[in-house]
Amino acid sequence: MPRFEKLFEPFDIPPVHLKNRIVMTPLFTGYAHESGEASVLTLEHYRRIAAGGPSMIVVANVSVDPD
């Protein structure tokens, strides 16, 4: 029996269905612009992390709407 078999099993946090149990928590990188907008470096950072296969990535220090 594999040691971490549950890690790769699907998981539900209703209403969200996750393909596995790998989640990246927020991490301050300082890549966003001072205004809080995502920079090209911010987007590239998360693109590379997503390519690794986590089911959920919680982003940090990027504003969606200034209000």
JOMOUR-V757707 format. One record per backbone hydrogen bond with DSSP energy under -1.0 kcal/mol. CO is the residue of the C=O (numbers start at 0). NH is the residue of the N-H. E is the energy in kcal/mol with one decimal. If there is no record, write none. Layout:
CO/NH/E  CO/NH/E
//
This chain:
3/6/-1.1  4/7/-1.0  5/8/-1.6  6/20/-2.6  10/17/-3.3  12/15/-2.8  15/12/-2.7  17/10/-2.2  21/54/-1.9  21/55/-1.2  23/57/-2.6  32/35/-2.2  35/62/-2.6  36/32/-2.7  38/42/-2.3  39/43/-2.4  40/44/-2.3  41/45/-2.2  42/46/-2.3  43/47/-2.3  44/48/-1.9  45/49/-2.7  46/50/-1.8  48/51/-1.3  49/52/-1.7  55/23/-2.4
//
